């Protein structure tokens, strides 16, 4: 029998984000294998136990989050939950690691506070799942694993699962996904441009392939006097450009090409159509920038990139969705952290040390 899926959650509704989510391994995808999970046990909530002679206090409130209480037994249960894969929701660890919850009491307490904050919002936004919806999801799980519901129940028992606690945990996960989708994921906007900028940032030496350029030119004729004199005239105009004068106005005034167009417009060219010296100079320019004096076989030019169309890099296209998925994950974590910080400021949280 192939590995069985213990948790099955619906994908995000936002189509744009949903594409990027395909490769995500972060906590919106709650998928585990039956063969690797231990039994789920509800944390003890008893306040007292009978010692035979008198009632002995064994639990206490260690924090309040609004009207919700965090108990000592919740804290004591953390080590046991860590041994049950999936019992700790890694989404809400934020910058902590699972190992931090083993011995770091502060990290444990902050995690429990975040759980309470999310639970409160789920109730406030009416995102709670009814028992019928949880049972429906369990039926879907059974169907996905080619089992009927009765066989699924038997399988859970063979694995040592308490069905009630399993359903409780599944319910919590479904509610959290619904909350994350509504409060965080649906508000993320990752565009192709975002992905392309990220791609360029990861490759500092990356040079995009340019398909077409609109080029302006101010030409200086070496046959008008001597080449040295032509170069000096070009240098003088270049200094005027650096002083802030208009390229187009200077082209109309100083261009020595008898067939020059108004404003120095040379034309539209595909990559490779101009001579090598001009291509090299233009490759360094962004739209709106002008070159230094360029020496070519024809004479001297000052060039300007009026506009350029960039072809999409096939390597970028191949990894675009993967990059978008990474941006979704990064932005999700940042937005979730901001959300928790905001809620902690708004909520009444009291620690009892």
C-alpha positions as CSV (number, residue, x, y, z in Angstrom):
1,X,0.0,0.0,0.0
2,X,1.4,3.5,-0.9
3,X,2.0,6.0,1.9
4,X,-1.4,7.4,3.2
5,X,-2.1,11.0,3.6
6,X,-3.1,11.9,7.1
7,X,-3.9,15.6,6.5
8,X,-5.5,16.9,3.3
9,X,-6.2,20.6,3.0
10,X,-7.6,22.5,0.1
11,X,-5.4,24.8,-2.0
12,X,-5.5,28.6,-1.7
13,X,-8.3,30.2,-3.7
14,X,-6.1,32.9,-5.2
15,X,-5.0,31.6,-8.6
16,X,-1.9,33.7,-8.8
17,X,-0.6,32.6,-5.4
18,X,-1.8,29.0,-6.0
19,X,0.7,28.6,-8.9
20,X,3.5,29.6,-6.6
21,X,2.2,27.3,-3.9
22,X,2.9,24.2,-5.9
23,X,6.5,23.9,-4.8
24,X,6.1,25.3,-1.3
25,X,7.3,23.1,1.6
26,X,6.2,25.6,4.2
27,X,3.5,25.2,6.7
28,X,0.4,25.9,4.6
29,X,0.9,22.4,3.2
30,X,0.0,20.1,6.1
31,X,0.9,16.7,4.6
32,X,2.1,13.8,6.6
33,X,2.4,10.0,6.1
34,X,0.5,7.6,8.2
35,X,3.6,5.5,8.6
36,X,5.6,8.3,10.3
37,X,3.0,9.7,12.8
38,X,2.5,8.8,16.4
39,X,-0.8,8.9,18.3
40,X,-2.3,12.3,19.2
41,X,-3.3,12.8,22.8
42,X,-5.2,15.8,24.2
43,X,-3.3,17.7,26.8
44,X,-4.4,17.3,30.4
45,X,-6.7,20.1,31.6
46,X,-7.4,18.7,35.0
47,X,-7.0,21.3,37.8
48,X,-6.8,18.8,40.7
49,X,-6.3,15.1,41.4
50,X,-7.3,13.0,44.3
51,X,-4.2,12.2,46.4
52,X,-6.2,9.9,48.6
53,X,-6.2,12.4,51.5
54,X,-6.8,15.8,50.0
55,X,-7.1,17.5,46.7
56,X,-3.6,18.3,45.3
57,X,-3.2,21.2,42.9
58,X,-1.5,20.0,39.7
59,X,-2.3,22.7,37.2
60,X,-2.3,26.5,37.1
61,X,-2.7,29.4,34.8
62,X,0.6,30.7,33.5
63,X,-0.7,33.3,31.1
64,X,-3.9,34.8,29.8
65,X,-4.5,35.8,26.2
66,X,-7.7,37.9,26.2
67,X,-10.2,35.6,27.8
68,X,-8.2,32.5,27.0
69,X,-6.0,30.8,29.5
70,X,-2.6,29.1,29.0
71,X,-2.1,26.4,31.6
72,X,1.0,24.8,33.1
73,X,-0.2,21.5,31.6
74,X,-0.1,23.1,28.1
75,X,3.5,23.9,28.7
76,X,4.3,20.5,30.2
77,X,2.7,18.9,27.1
78,X,5.1,20.5,24.6
79,X,7.9,17.9,24.9
80,X,5.4,15.1,24.2
81,X,3.9,17.1,21.3
82,X,7.3,17.4,19.8
83,X,7.6,13.7,19.6
84,X,4.4,13.5,17.6
85,X,5.1,14.7,14.1
86,X,2.7,17.3,13.1
87,X,1.4,18.1,16.6
88,X,3.4,21.3,16.5
89,X,2.4,23.7,13.7
90,X,5.7,24.9,12.3
91,X,3.9,27.8,10.6
92,X,3.7,29.5,13.9
93,X,7.2,29.0,15.0
94,X,8.2,32.1,13.0
95,X,11.9,32.5,13.6
96,X,12.1,29.8,16.2
97,X,13.1,26.2,15.4
98,X,11.5,23.0,16.6
99,X,14.6,22.4,18.7
100,X,14.0,25.7,20.5
101,X,10.8,24.2,22.0
102,X,12.6,21.3,23.6
103,X,14.1,23.3,26.5
104,X,13.5,27.0,25.9
105,X,10.6,27.9,28.2
106,X,10.2,31.3,26.7
107,X,9.9,29.9,23.1
108,X,7.4,27.4,24.4
109,X,5.2,30.0,26.0
110,X,5.3,32.3,23.0
111,X,4.3,29.5,20.8
112,X,1.3,28.7,23.0
113,X,0.3,32.4,23.0
114,X,0.4,32.4,19.2
115,X,-1.9,29.4,19.2
116,X,-4.4,31.2,21.4
117,X,-4.2,34.3,19.2
118,X,-5.1,32.3,16.1
119,X,-7.8,30.4,17.9
120,X,-9.4,33.6,19.0
121,X,-9.4,35.0,15.4
122,X,-10.8,31.8,14.1
123,X,-13.8,32.2,16.5
124,X,-14.1,35.9,15.7
125,X,-14.1,35.4,12.0
126,X,-16.5,32.4,12.2
127,X,-14.0,30.1,10.5
128,X,-14.7,27.2,12.8
129,X,-15.4,23.8,11.1
130,X,-18.5,21.9,12.1
131,X,-18.2,18.2,12.9
132,X,-20.0,17.5,9.7
133,X,-17.3,19.3,7.7
134,X,-14.6,17.4,9.6
135,X,-16.3,14.1,8.9
136,X,-16.6,15.1,5.2
137,X,-12.9,15.7,5.1
138,X,-12.2,12.4,6.8
139,X,-14.4,10.8,4.1
140,X,-12.3,12.5,1.4
141,X,-9.1,11.2,3.0
142,X,-10.5,7.7,3.0
143,X,-11.5,8.0,-0.7
144,X,-8.1,9.5,-1.6
145,X,-6.4,6.5,0.1
146,X,-8.8,4.0,-1.5
147,X,-10.5,3.1,1.8
148,X,-14.0,3.3,3.0
149,X,-14.6,5.3,6.2
150,X,-14.8,2.2,8.3
151,X,-11.4,1.0,7.0
152,X,-10.0,4.4,7.8
153,X,-11.2,4.2,11.4
154,X,-9.7,0.7,11.7
155,X,-6.5,1.9,10.3
156,X,-6.3,4.8,12.7
157,X,-6.9,2.4,15.7
158,X,-4.2,0.0,14.5
159,X,-1.8,2.9,14.4
160,X,-2.7,3.7,18.0
161,X,-4.8,6.8,17.2
162,X,-7.5,8.1,19.4
163,X,-10.2,8.9,16.8
164,X,-11.6,11.8,18.9
165,X,-8.2,13.4,19.3
166,X,-7.4,12.9,15.6
167,X,-10.6,14.6,14.6
168,X,-9.9,17.4,17.0
169,X,-6.4,17.9,15.5
170,X,-7.7,17.7,11.9
171,X,-10.4,20.3,12.8
172,X,-7.7,22.6,14.1
173,X,-5.6,22.3,11.0
174,X,-8.5,22.9,8.7
175,X,-9.5,26.0,10.6
176,X,-6.0,27.3,10.6
177,X,-5.6,26.9,6.8
178,X,-8.9,28.7,6.3
179,X,-7.6,31.5,8.5
180,X,-4.2,31.7,6.9
181,X,-5.8,31.8,3.5
182,X,-8.2,34.6,4.4
183,X,-6.0,36.7,6.5
184,X,-2.5,36.3,4.9
185,X,-2.4,34.4,1.6
186,X,-5.3,36.1,-0.2
187,X,-3.6,39.5,0.4
188,X,-0.3,38.5,-1.1
189,X,0.4,39.7,-4.7
190,X,3.4,38.2,-6.4
191,X,3.8,39.3,-10.0
192,X,6.0,38.1,-12.8
193,X,7.9,41.3,-12.5
194,X,8.6,40.5,-8.8
195,X,10.0,37.1,-9.8
196,X,12.1,38.7,-12.6
197,X,13.6,41.2,-10.2
198,X,14.4,38.4,-7.7
199,X,16.0,36.5,-10.5
200,X,18.2,39.4,-11.4
201,X,19.1,40.0,-7.7
202,X,20.3,36.5,-7.4
203,X,22.5,36.8,-10.4
204,X,24.5,40.1,-10.0
205,X,26.4,39.6,-13.3
206,X,23.2,38.8,-15.2
207,X,22.7,40.6,-18.5
208,X,19.3,40.4,-20.1
209,X,19.0,39.6,-23.8
210,X,17.9,42.7,-25.7
211,X,15.7,42.1,-28.7
212,X,15.2,45.7,-30.1
213,X,16.7,49.1,-29.4
214,X,15.5,52.6,-30.4
215,X,18.7,54.6,-30.7
216,X,19.5,58.3,-30.9
217,X,22.9,59.5,-32.2
218,X,24.9,62.7,-32.5
219,X,27.5,62.2,-35.2
220,X,30.8,64.0,-35.7
221,X,32.4,63.7,-39.1
222,X,36.2,63.1,-39.0
223,X,36.5,64.4,-42.6
224,X,35.3,67.8,-41.4
225,X,38.7,69.1,-40.5
226,X,40.9,66.4,-38.9
227,X,39.8,63.4,-36.8
228,X,41.4,65.1,-33.7
229,X,39.2,68.2,-34.3
230,X,36.1,66.0,-34.7
231,X,36.9,64.2,-31.4
232,X,37.3,67.6,-29.6
233,X,33.9,68.8,-31.0
234,X,32.3,65.5,-29.7
235,X,33.9,65.9,-26.3
236,X,32.6,69.5,-26.1
237,X,29.0,68.3,-26.7
238,X,29.4,65.4,-24.3
239,X,30.3,68.0,-21.6
240,X,27.1,69.9,-22.4
241,X,25.1,66.7,-21.9
242,X,26.8,66.2,-18.5
243,X,25.8,69.7,-17.6
244,X,22.2,68.8,-18.1
245,X,21.4,70.0,-21.6
246,X,18.9,68.0,-23.8
247,X,20.3,65.3,-26.0
248,X,17.6,66.1,-28.6
249,X,18.4,69.8,-28.6
250,X,22.1,69.2,-28.9
251,X,21.6,66.7,-31.7
252,X,19.5,69.2,-33.7
253,X,22.3,71.8,-33.2
254,X,25.5,69.8,-33.5
255,X,24.8,66.7,-35.5
256,X,27.1,66.5,-38.5
257,X,25.2,63.7,-40.3
258,X,23.5,65.4,-43.3
259,X,20.7,62.9,-43.2
260,X,20.0,63.1,-39.5
261,X,16.5,62.9,-38.2
262,X,15.1,65.5,-35.7
263,X,16.3,65.0,-32.2
264,X,19.1,62.7,-33.4
265,X,16.7,59.7,-33.8
266,X,18.8,57.0,-35.6
267,X,16.2,54.2,-35.8
268,X,15.1,50.9,-34.3
269,X,17.5,48.0,-34.5
270,X,17.7,44.4,-33.5
271,X,20.6,43.1,-31.5
272,X,23.6,42.6,-33.8
273,X,22.5,45.0,-36.6
274,X,24.8,47.8,-35.6
275,X,28.6,47.8,-35.7
276,X,30.5,46.2,-32.8
277,X,31.7,49.4,-31.3
278,X,28.2,50.9,-31.1
279,X,26.7,47.6,-29.9
280,X,29.3,47.4,-27.1
281,X,28.6,51.0,-26.0
282,X,24.8,50.5,-26.1
283,X,24.9,47.3,-24.1
284,X,26.0,49.3,-21.1
285,X,23.1,51.7,-21.2
286,X,19.7,51.7,-19.7
287,X,16.7,53.4,-21.3
288,X,17.2,57.2,-21.3
289,X,21.0,57.0,-20.8
290,X,23.7,58.3,-23.3
291,X,27.2,57.1,-24.0
292,X,30.5,58.7,-23.8
293,X,32.1,59.6,-27.2
294,X,32.3,56.3,-29.2
295,X,35.0,56.0,-31.9
296,X,34.0,53.8,-34.9
297,X,35.2,53.3,-38.4
298,X,32.7,56.0,-39.6
299,X,33.7,58.7,-37.1
300,X,32.6,59.7,-33.6
301,X,29.2,59.3,-32.1
302,X,27.4,60.0,-28.8
303,X,24.6,57.4,-28.5
304,X,21.4,57.3,-26.5
305,X,19.1,54.4,-25.8
306,X,15.6,55.9,-26.3
307,X,13.8,52.6,-25.6
308,X,14.6,48.9,-25.6
309,X,12.6,45.7,-25.6
310,X,14.0,42.8,-23.6
311,X,13.3,39.2,-24.5
312,X,12.5,37.0,-21.5
313,X,15.4,34.8,-20.5
314,X,14.4,31.1,-21.1
315,X,16.3,30.1,-17.9
316,X,14.1,32.6,-16.0
317,X,11.0,31.2,-17.6
318,X,12.0,27.7,-16.6
319,X,12.4,28.8,-12.9
320,X,9.8,31.5,-12.7
321,X,7.1,29.5,-10.8
322,X,9.8,28.2,-8.4
323,X,11.0,31.7,-7.7
324,X,7.4,33.0,-7.2
325,X,6.8,30.1,-4.7
326,X,9.9,31.2,-2.8
327,X,8.6,34.8,-2.7
328,X,5.2,33.6,-1.5
329,X,6.8,31.7,1.3
330,X,9.1,34.6,2.3
331,X,6.3,37.2,2.1
332,X,3.9,34.8,3.9
333,X,6.3,34.4,6.8
334,X,7.0,38.2,7.0
335,X,3.3,39.0,6.9
336,X,2.4,36.4,9.5
337,X,5.1,37.7,11.8
338,X,3.7,41.2,11.4
339,X,0.2,40.0,12.1
340,X,1.3,38.3,15.3
341,X,3.1,41.4,16.4
342,X,0.0,43.6,15.8
343,X,-2.3,41.2,17.6
344,X,0.0,40.9,20.6
345,X,-0.2,44.7,20.9
346,X,-4.0,44.7,20.6
347,X,-4.7,41.7,22.8
348,X,-4.5,41.7,26.6
349,X,-1.7,39.3,27.4
350,X,-0.6,38.7,31.0
351,X,2.1,36.3,32.1
352,X,2.0,34.8,35.6
353,X,5.6,33.9,36.5
